[in-house]
Amino acid sequence: MRRILKTGTIVVALAYAFGGAAAQQETTGALQLVCDSVLDAEALNFARGAYGTCINGQTFQIEAVASFKGWQYATWFDGRKRLCVARRQLPQGAWQRIAFDDYIINHTDVHNVAVIGICPADGTIHLAFDHHNSPLHYRVSRAGAAMAPEKTEWAATLFGPTTAELVKGQKLARVTYPAFFCTPDGRLQLSYRIGGSGDGSNHLAHYDPGKGGWVVRGEFISSAGDYHGSKTRNAYHNGFDYDAKGRLHTTWVWREGQDNRQWGTSNCHDLQYAFSDDGGLTWRNNDGAQIAVTGREPMRVDSPKITVHDVRWRWGLMNQLTQTVDARGRVHVVLWQNPPDAPAAAPKDMNAWRYYHYWRDESGGWHQQRLPFFGRKPSVVADAASNLFVVFTKPANLEYHGADPGGPLHIFKATAARDWNDWQEVFRSEKSFVGEPRVDKYRCLQERVLSIYAQETPADPGKPSALHVMDFQAIPGR
């Protein structure tokens, strides 16, 4: 039986302290910028690109910044188009940077982001970078690099060479959107697409140093099936998150292959959901029925009961957005879409689109609310008290293809105590930022510090600009 979504009522007047539950005066809940560090004063921007101009900060960049054992790590491309990685001791240590002179990008495609993963089991630091239907580009540090950073020299020689292999002798090709995420037992996983937009499948690999390293588990979402005459598609994931009980959750939207060049982003439809209780080996739908086996029987567009909310095809829906899982295992998704009650389809008018918050309760019911704010593609994160933060930029024109005008950085918050119906703006920057800010979810959960990676709008198109990591906390006593 299909779950019915319940629409929430938006209450904006109430505000709450960061992680708190008691109502306070109207200004309570505001965040204080406690540290604004510059990761790179001259990070890369493109003068013009088919999909935007900022390669350091995109919603499909999972993860750009992550913390582990009291240190924070980040990856990006600098103004000389070199792959970079850095670390700093928290809370406010100086950044130590590595620029790899042996890898220079030679294009203007913002899809080709750099992502980082840290394996808690052996302290290896993993980098995947420069992909848009490309051979795998992957390099990894020596074991233990993140276990005792103060005793480990931070230099390019700490990392191995770039390779197209996770498993020796098995090259990966046509890779896009690699995403690292940690397992509850301290291992690391990697999701990635094989194939192109409108005709690609999603694959999973598992890294266990105690069992020899990477194992490629294979396809878990297929491009196969028929949807209103469209014969191929791909899944655009909002993320991969384990809850406190060890369940892995993922959500996505479909993009159909039919007339994909003409329709592009507007070829997307529907919110999908699946979970796994065995680390991604088998997958279940919203009702708990097994629907797929990774590497053998992947999910498809016609898999039963994976659609948890209908969004009409070619009505207007952005791909590759954002999700989080709170402390009670409730899944939260923020989509950017043409309102369902809009007078007409607006498949390409991003300025007409709005944010919608979808969340799954502990009994499997899905709820929906339209948020009282909107901007470019957002990031959502939950803190240890299950309060939600949505981080985004808002240019005057939300159409970012071709150029990126930049806009203020906004942070909005809602509390679990009010079922996330009390959204309030808790920060707005005076500076202008490009791209789509990324959040260190590990630090938010463990320290209740909102650590945001975002790049300033350049003085002139294509000029390098400062890439920041900004740390926010509740204002004391408020």
C-alpha positions as CSV (number, residue, x, y, z in Angstrom):
1,M,0.0,0.0,0.0
2,R,1.4,3.4,-1.0
3,R,2.2,5.7,1.9
4,I,0.2,9.0,2.1
5,L,2.2,12.2,2.5
6,K,1.0,14.6,5.2
7,T,1.5,18.3,4.6
8,G,2.9,20.3,7.5
9,T,2.0,23.8,8.5
10,I,4.8,26.3,8.4
11,V,5.4,28.3,11.6
12,V,8.2,30.8,11.2
13,A,7.9,33.0,14.3
14,L,9.4,30.5,16.9
15,A,13.1,30.2,17.3
16,Y,15.2,27.7,19.2
17,A,18.8,27.5,20.5
18,F,21.1,25.2,18.5
19,G,20.2,21.7,19.6
20,G,17.7,23.0,22.2
21,A,14.0,22.4,22.6
22,A,12.6,25.3,24.6
23,A,11.0,28.3,22.9
24,Q,13.0,31.6,23.3
25,Q,12.7,35.1,22.1
26,E,12.5,35.9,18.4
27,T,16.2,36.3,17.8
28,T,17.1,33.1,19.6
29,G,18.6,30.4,17.4
30,A,20.9,32.7,15.5
31,L,24.3,31.3,14.7
32,Q,27.6,32.9,15.4
33,L,30.5,32.6,13.0
34,V,33.3,31.4,15.3
35,C,35.9,30.7,12.7
36,D,36.3,31.7,9.1
37,S,39.3,29.9,7.7
38,V,40.5,30.2,4.1
39,L,41.2,26.8,2.6
40,D,42.7,28.4,-0.5
41,A,43.0,32.1,-1.3
42,E,43.1,31.3,-5.1
43,A,40.7,28.4,-5.8
44,L,39.6,27.5,-9.3
45,N,36.7,29.2,-11.1
46,F,35.8,28.9,-14.7
47,A,35.0,32.0,-16.8
48,R,32.1,30.1,-18.4
49,G,30.9,26.5,-18.3
50,A,28.0,24.5,-19.7
51,Y,26.8,23.6,-16.2
52,G,28.1,26.5,-14.1
53,T,31.5,28.0,-13.2
54,C,32.3,26.7,-9.7
55,I,33.9,23.2,-9.4
56,N,34.5,23.5,-5.7
57,G,31.0,23.2,-4.2
58,Q,28.3,21.1,-5.9
59,T,25.5,19.0,-4.3
60,F,26.8,15.8,-5.8
61,Q,30.2,16.4,-4.1
62,I,29.8,13.9,-1.3
63,E,32.0,14.6,0.6
64,A,34.1,17.7,0.0
65,V,34.9,18.2,3.7
66,A,35.0,15.7,6.6
67,S,36.3,15.4,10.1
68,F,37.9,12.5,11.9
69,K,39.6,12.1,15.3
70,G,39.8,15.8,16.0
71,W,41.1,16.8,12.5
72,Q,39.3,18.1,9.5
73,Y,40.1,17.3,5.8
74,A,39.0,18.9,2.6
75,T,39.6,18.5,-1.2
76,W,39.3,20.9,-4.1
77,F,41.0,22.3,-7.3
78,D,43.2,25.3,-7.0
79,G,43.6,28.2,-9.4
80,R,46.3,26.3,-11.3
81,K,43.8,23.5,-11.9
82,R,45.7,21.1,-9.5
83,L,44.0,18.5,-7.3
84,C,44.4,19.6,-3.7
85,V,43.8,18.1,-0.2
86,A,44.3,19.7,3.2
87,R,44.0,19.0,6.9
88,R,43.8,21.1,10.0
89,Q,43.6,20.3,13.7
90,L,40.3,21.3,15.2
91,P,38.9,23.6,16.4
92,Q,41.0,26.4,14.7
93,G,44.3,25.0,13.5
94,A,46.0,26.3,10.4
95,W,45.3,24.4,7.2
96,Q,48.2,22.2,5.9
97,R,47.8,21.9,2.1
98,I,49.0,19.5,-0.6
99,A,48.7,20.3,-4.3
100,F,49.4,17.4,-6.6
101,D,51.5,18.7,-9.5
102,D,51.0,15.4,-11.3
103,Y,47.2,15.9,-11.9
104,I,46.0,19.0,-13.8
105,I,42.4,19.2,-15.2
106,N,42.0,20.6,-18.7
107,H,38.3,21.3,-19.1
108,T,35.5,23.6,-17.8
109,D,33.0,21.0,-16.5
110,V,31.9,21.5,-12.9
111,H,30.6,17.9,-12.7
112,N,34.2,16.8,-12.3
113,V,34.5,17.6,-8.6
114,A,36.9,16.1,-6.1
115,V,35.6,14.0,-3.2
116,I,37.2,12.6,0.0
117,G,36.6,9.6,2.2
118,I,38.3,8.5,5.4
119,C,38.2,4.9,6.5
120,P,38.0,4.7,10.3
121,A,39.3,1.1,10.3
122,D,42.8,1.8,9.0
123,G,43.0,5.7,8.7
124,T,43.4,5.7,5.0
125,I,42.4,8.9,3.1
126,H,40.7,8.3,-0.3
127,L,40.3,10.7,-3.1
128,A,38.2,10.4,-6.3
129,F,38.2,13.3,-8.7
130,D,37.6,14.6,-12.3
131,H,34.7,12.4,-13.5
132,H,32.0,13.0,-16.0
133,N,31.6,9.7,-17.9
134,S,35.3,9.3,-17.5
135,P,37.8,6.6,-16.4
136,L,38.1,6.3,-12.6
137,H,40.6,8.8,-11.1
138,Y,41.5,7.5,-7.6
139,R,44.4,7.8,-5.2
140,V,44.7,6.7,-1.6
141,S,47.1,7.5,1.3
142,R,49.2,5.1,3.3
143,A,47.4,3.3,6.1
144,G,47.3,5.2,9.3
145,A,47.5,8.6,7.7
146,A,44.5,9.9,9.6
147,M,45.0,7.9,12.8
148,A,47.8,10.1,14.3
149,P,48.0,13.2,12.1
150,E,50.4,15.0,14.4
151,K,52.9,12.2,13.8
152,T,52.4,12.0,10.1
153,E,54.2,14.2,7.6
154,W,51.6,15.9,5.4
155,A,53.1,15.7,1.9
156,A,52.2,14.4,-1.6
157,T,54.4,11.3,-1.0
158,L,51.9,10.2,1.6
159,F,49.5,9.3,-1.3
160,G,49.9,6.8,-4.1
161,P,49.6,7.5,-7.8
162,T,46.4,8.2,-9.6
163,T,44.8,4.9,-10.8
164,A,41.7,3.7,-12.7
165,E,41.4,0.6,-10.5
166,L,39.9,-0.1,-7.1
167,V,40.7,-3.8,-7.6
168,K,44.0,-4.6,-9.3
169,G,43.4,-5.6,-12.9
170,Q,39.8,-4.2,-13.0
171,K,39.8,-0.8,-14.6
172,L,36.6,1.3,-14.2
173,A,35.4,3.4,-17.1
174,R,32.5,5.9,-17.7
175,V,32.4,6.9,-14.1
176,T,30.4,9.9,-12.8
177,Y,29.4,11.1,-9.3
178,P,31.6,9.0,-7.0
179,A,30.5,9.3,-3.4
180,F,32.3,8.0,-0.3
181,F,30.4,7.1,2.9
182,C,31.5,5.3,6.1
183,T,29.8,2.2,7.5
184,P,28.9,1.8,11.2
185,D,31.7,-0.7,11.7
186,G,34.3,1.7,10.4
187,R,34.7,0.5,6.8
188,L,34.2,2.7,3.7
189,Q,31.9,2.5,0.7
190,L,31.9,4.1,-2.7
191,S,28.8,4.6,-4.9
192,Y,29.2,5.7,-8.6
193,R,27.4,5.9,-11.8
194,I,28.6,3.9,-14.9
195,G,27.2,5.4,-18.1
196,G,25.7,8.7,-19.1
197,S,22.8,11.0,-18.2
198,G,19.5,9.2,-19.2
199,D,21.3,5.9,-19.6
200,G,23.4,4.9,-16.6
201,S,23.5,2.4,-13.8
202,N,24.6,2.8,-10.2
203,H,27.2,0.7,-8.7
204,L,28.6,0.0,-5.2
205,A,32.1,-0.9,-3.9
206,H,33.2,-1.8,-0.3
207,Y,36.5,-1.2,1.3
208,D,37.5,-3.5,4.2
209,P,41.3,-3.3,5.0
210,G,41.0,-6.5,7.1
211,K,39.8,-8.4,4.0
212,G,42.3,-7.1,1.4
213,G,40.8,-3.7,0.5
214,W,38.2,-2.9,-2.2
215,V,35.6,-5.4,-3.4
216,V,33.4,-4.2,-6.3
217,R,30.0,-5.4,-5.5
218,G,28.4,-4.3,-8.8
219,E,25.2,-2.7,-10.0
220,F,22.4,-1.9,-7.6
221,I,20.2,0.4,-9.8
222,S,19.7,-0.4,-13.4
223,S,18.8,1.9,-16.4
224,A,16.4,-0.8,-17.7
225,G,12.6,-0.6,-17.9
226,D,9.8,1.2,-19.7
227,Y,8.4,4.5,-18.5
228,H,5.8,6.1,-20.8
229,G,7.8,4.9,-23.8
230,S,11.2,5.9,-22.5
231,K,13.4,2.9,-22.5
232,T,16.5,4.1,-20.5
233,R,17.2,6.4,-17.6
234,N,19.5,7.0,-14.7
235,A,19.1,7.5,-10.9
236,Y,20.3,10.8,-9.4
237,H,21.0,10.1,-5.7
238,N,20.5,12.6,-2.9
239,G,22.9,10.8,-0.7
240,F,23.7,7.7,1.3
241,D,23.3,7.7,5.1
242,Y,23.4,5.0,7.8
243,D,21.2,5.5,10.8
244,A,22.1,4.7,14.5
245,K,20.8,1.1,14.0
246,G,23.0,0.4,11.0
247,R,20.4,0.7,8.3
248,L,21.6,2.3,5.0
249,H,19.1,4.8,3.4
250,T,19.2,6.3,0.0
251,T,16.8,8.5,-2.1
252,W,16.9,9.5,-5.7
253,V,15.0,10.9,-8.6
254,W,14.9,9.4,-12.1
255,R,16.0,11.1,-15.3
256,E,14.6,9.6,-18.5
257,G,16.6,9.0,-21.6
258,Q,13.9,9.9,-24.0
259,D,14.8,13.3,-25.7
260,N,17.4,13.9,-23.0
261,R,19.3,16.4,-25.0
262,Q,16.2,18.5,-25.5
263,W,14.8,18.2,-22.0
264,G,18.0,17.9,-19.8
265,T,17.3,18.5,-16.2
266,S,13.6,18.8,-16.7
267,N,13.5,15.1,-17.7
268,C,13.4,14.2,-14.0
269,H,10.5,12.7,-12.1
270,D,9.4,11.2,-8.8
271,L,11.1,10.7,-5.4
272,Q,12.4,7.2,-4.8
273,Y,13.5,5.5,-1.6
274,A,15.1,2.2,-0.6
275,F,17.0,0.9,2.4
276,S,19.5,-1.9,3.2
277,D,20.1,-3.7,6.5
278,D,23.2,-5.6,5.2
279,G,25.4,-2.8,4.0
280,G,24.0,-2.6,0.5
281,L,24.0,-6.3,-0.4
282,T,20.2,-6.4,-0.6
283,W,17.6,-3.6,-0.9
284,R,14.1,-3.2,0.4
285,N,11.3,-0.8,-0.5
286,N,9.4,1.5,1.8
287,D,7.2,-1.3,3.0
288,G,10.2,-3.5,3.9
289,A,9.9,-6.0,1.0
290,Q,13.1,-7.1,-0.6
291,I,13.3,-5.8,-4.2
292,A,17.0,-6.1,-5.2
293,V,20.3,-7.8,-4.8
294,T,23.4,-5.8,-5.6
295,G,25.4,-7.3,-8.5
296,R,22.6,-9.7,-9.5
297,E,19.1,-8.2,-9.5
298,P,19.3,-4.4,-9.4
299,M,16.4,-2.0,-8.7
300,R,14.6,-0.6,-11.8
301,V,12.0,2.0,-12.6
302,D,9.3,-0.6,-12.3
303,S,10.5,-2.0,-8.9
304,P,7.5,-2.2,-6.6
305,K,6.8,0.6,-4.2
306,I,10.0,2.5,-4.4
307,T,8.2,5.7,-5.4
308,V,7.3,7.5,-2.2
309,H,6.1,10.8,-3.8
310,D,5.0,11.6,-7.4
311,V,6.6,14.5,-9.2
312,R,5.3,14.8,-12.7
313,W,7.7,14.1,-15.6
314,R,8.7,17.4,-17.4
315,W,6.8,19.4,-14.8
316,G,10.1,20.8,-13.3
317,L,12.4,18.9,-10.9
318,M,16.1,19.3,-10.2
319,N,18.4,16.3,-10.0
320,Q,21.0,15.3,-7.5
321,L,20.0,17.2,-4.4
322,T,20.3,16.4,-0.7
323,Q,19.3,14.1,2.2
324,T,20.1,13.4,5.8
325,V,19.1,10.9,8.5
326,D,18.4,12.1,12.0
327,A,19.1,10.5,15.4
328,R,15.9,8.5,15.3
329,G,16.4,7.1,11.8
330,R,14.0,9.5,10.1
331,V,15.0,10.3,6.5
332,H,14.9,13.9,5.3
333,V,15.1,15.1,1.7
334,V,14.9,18.6,0.3
335,L,14.0,18.8,-3.4
336,W,13.9,21.9,-5.6
337,Q,10.9,21.6,-7.9
338,N,8.1,23.4,-9.7
339,P,5.3,23.5,-7.2
340,P,2.7,20.8,-7.7
341,D,-0.1,23.4,-7.6
342,A,1.6,25.7,-10.1
343,P,-0.7,26.8,-12.9
344,A,1.5,25.1,-15.5
345,A,4.6,23.1,-16.1
346,A,7.9,25.1,-15.7
347,P,10.4,22.4,-16.7
348,K,13.3,24.9,-17.3
349,D,12.3,28.0,-15.3
350,M,14.4,27.5,-12.1
351,N,13.3,30.9,-10.8
352,A,9.8,29.5,-10.5
353,W,10.8,26.4,-8.5
354,R,10.6,26.1,-4.7
355,Y,12.0,23.9,-1.9
356,Y,10.0,21.0,-0.6
357,H,10.9,19.0,2.5
358,Y,10.0,15.3,2.5
359,W,10.6,13.2,5.6
360,R,9.9,9.6,6.5
361,D,8.7,8.8,10.1
362,E,9.6,5.8,12.2
363,S,6.6,3.8,10.9
364,G,7.4,4.4,7.3
365,G,4.9,7.3,6.6
366,W,6.1,10.1,4.4
367,H,5.3,13.8,5.1
368,Q,5.6,16.9,2.9
369,Q,5.9,20.6,3.4
370,R,6.8,23.5,1.1
371,L,9.6,25.5,2.8
372,P,9.2,29.3,3.3
373,F,12.5,30.0,1.5
374,F,14.3,29.0,-1.6
375,G,17.5,29.5,-3.6
376,R,19.9,27.3,-5.5
377,K,20.5,23.6,-4.9
378,P,20.6,23.2,-1.1
379,S,22.3,21.0,1.4
380,V,20.5,19.6,4.5
381,V,22.1,18.2,7.6
382,A,20.8,17.0,11.0
383,D,22.5,17.6,14.3
384,A,22.6,15.2,17.3
385,A,19.2,16.5,18.5
386,S,17.6,15.9,15.1
387,N,17.3,19.6,14.3
388,L,17.7,20.4,10.6
389,F,19.8,23.0,8.9
390,V,19.4,23.9,5.2
391,V,22.4,25.7,3.6
392,F,22.3,27.4,0.2
393,T,23.2,30.4,-1.9
394,K,20.6,32.7,-3.5
395,P,21.7,34.7,-6.5
396,A,19.3,37.2,-8.0
397,N,18.9,34.8,-11.0
398,L,18.8,31.1,-10.0
399,E,19.7,30.0,-13.5
400,Y,23.3,28.9,-13.1
401,H,24.0,27.1,-16.4
402,G,26.6,28.9,-18.3
403,A,27.4,31.5,-15.6
404,D,27.2,31.8,-11.9
405,P,26.4,35.3,-10.6
406,G,26.8,34.3,-6.9
407,G,24.8,35.3,-4.0
408,P,24.6,35.5,-0.2
409,L,25.1,32.3,1.9
410,H,21.9,31.5,3.8
411,I,21.4,29.1,6.7
412,F,17.9,28.1,7.9
413,K,17.0,26.0,10.9
414,A,14.0,24.0,12.1
415,T,13.6,21.9,15.3
416,A,12.6,18.3,15.8
417,A,10.5,19.5,18.8
418,R,8.1,21.2,16.3
419,D,8.3,18.5,13.6
420,W,10.5,20.9,11.5
421,N,7.6,23.4,11.0
422,D,9.4,26.3,12.7
423,W,11.9,27.3,10.0
424,Q,13.9,30.4,10.8
425,E,16.8,32.1,9.1
426,V,19.8,31.9,11.5
427,F,22.5,33.4,9.2
428,R,22.9,35.4,6.0
429,S,26.3,36.4,4.8
430,E,27.3,39.8,3.5
431,K,29.8,38.2,1.1
432,S,28.7,36.6,-2.1
433,F,29.4,32.9,-2.8
434,V,29.2,30.8,-5.9
435,G,28.3,27.1,-6.3
436,E,26.5,25.0,-3.7
437,P,28.0,25.0,-0.2
438,R,29.0,21.7,1.3
439,V,28.6,20.7,5.0
440,D,30.8,18.6,7.3
441,K,28.0,16.3,8.6
442,Y,30.4,14.4,10.9
443,R,31.3,17.6,12.9
444,C,27.7,18.7,13.0
445,L,26.7,15.4,14.7
446,Q,29.7,15.0,17.0
447,E,30.4,18.6,18.0
448,R,27.3,20.5,17.1
449,V,29.4,22.8,15.0
450,L,28.1,23.6,11.5
451,S,31.2,23.6,9.3
452,I,30.5,24.9,5.8
453,Y,32.7,24.8,2.7
454,A,31.9,27.6,0.2
455,Q,33.8,29.6,-2.4
456,E,33.6,33.4,-2.8
457,T,32.3,35.0,-5.9
458,P,35.3,36.0,-8.0
459,A,36.0,39.6,-8.7
460,D,35.8,38.9,-12.4
461,P,34.5,35.8,-14.2
462,G,37.1,33.0,-14.3
463,K,39.4,34.6,-11.7
464,P,40.5,32.5,-8.7
465,S,38.7,33.3,-5.5
466,A,38.9,32.4,-1.8
467,L,37.5,29.0,-0.8
468,H,36.4,29.1,2.9
469,V,35.5,26.7,5.6
470,M,33.3,28.6,8.1
471,D,32.4,27.3,11.5
472,F,29.1,28.3,13.2
473,Q,27.8,27.7,16.7
474,A,24.9,28.9,18.7
475,I,25.3,32.4,20.2
476,P,26.0,31.8,24.0
477,G,23.0,32.5,26.2
478,R,20.6,32.8,23.3
